[in-house]
Structures are given as C-alpha cells and as structure tokens.
C-alpha cells in the first residue's frame, strides 16, 4: 500500500496522477473519515490477482478431476 493514505478530498485533487503512482509506487489507499474506502491499483496487478482468484474459486478446485485428451488425427483443411 502507499505509505500514506489519502482522504477523499486529496484523492479528488490528485486523481489525474493516481494511476501513474499506482504503477510506479504500488496500490494507493483512499480513506474517508479515517476508514479505507477504495484502493487504486495498476491494471496489470488487478488482472493478475483477478485471474488467480477466478481459478482458485473454481468449484472443481481440489476435486481430483483428471482431464485427459483423447488421441486423434488432425483433419486436413482444404
């Protein structure tokens, strides 16, 4: 997280540079009345974490299911 959280008012004033800071300095925490209300993260980091969470939340996780491809010949395309 950023070294110092921002209030909503500060975030409004800094909104144009926030994405750049999220890329260079890591996630930027925004607070309202002293409580964290939002976090701005770089898009690449968000996508990485979202993909991991999606795969980890699969109902097949830990089921022991084994998927095997059947051997088959490829067809010729004219």
C-alpha positions in Angstrom: 0.0 0.0 0.0 1.0 3.6 -0.3 3.0 5.0 2.6 0.3 7.4 3.5 -3.5 7.0 2.8 -5.3 9.9 1.1 -8.6 11.4 2.1 -11.4 11.5 -0.5 -10.7 15.3 -0.9 -7.0 14.6 -1.5 -7.8 11.9 -4.0 -10.1 14.2 -5.9 -7.2 16.7 -6.1 -4.7 14.0 -7.2 -6.9 11.9 -9.4 -5.0 12.6 -12.6 -1.7 11.4 -11.2 -3.2 8.5 -9.2 -2.9 5.8 -12.0 0.7 6.7 -12.6 1.5 6.4 -8.9 -0.3 3.1 -8.7 2.0 1.9 -11.5 5.2 3.2 -10.0 4.7 3.1 -6.2 2.1 0.3 -5.8 -1.5 0.4 -4.7 -2.9 3.8 -3.5 -5.2 3.7 -0.5 -8.0 6.3 -0.2 -9.8 6.9 3.1 -13.0 8.6 4.2 -13.5 9.5 7.8 -10.3 7.6 8.6 -11.5 4.3 7.1 -10.3 2.8 3.8 -12.9 3.2 1.1 -11.0 2.4 -2.1 -7.7 1.3 -3.4 -6.3 2.2 -6.8 -4.1 -0.5 -8.3 -2.3 -0.8 -11.6 -4.4 -2.6 -14.2 -1.8 -5.4 -14.7 -1.8 -6.2 -11.0 -5.6 -6.2 -10.9 -5.8 -8.6 -13.8 -3.2 -10.9 -12.3 -5.0 -11.1 -9.0 -8.4 -11.4 -10.6 -7.2 -14.3 -12.7 -5.8 -16.1 -9.7 -9.0 -15.6 -7.7 -11.1 -16.9 -10.6 -9.0 -20.0 -10.9 -8.8 -20.5 -7.1 -12.6 -20.2 -6.7 -13.4 -22.9 -9.3 -15.9 -25.5 -7.9 -13.6 -28.2 -9.3 -10.7 -27.0 -7.2 -9.5 -30.0 -5.1 -12.0 -32.4 -6.7 -9.2 -34.7 -8.0 -10.7 -34.5 -11.5 -8.3 -35.5 -14.2 -8.8 -34.4 -17.7 -7.2 -36.4 -20.5 -7.2 -35.5 -24.2 -8.1 -38.3 -26.5 -5.5 -39.1 -29.2 -7.0 -38.3 -32.6 -5.7 -37.4 -36.0 -5.9 -33.9 -37.2 -8.1 -33.3 -40.2 -6.8 -31.7 -43.4 -8.2 -28.3 -44.2 -8.5 -27.6 -47.9 
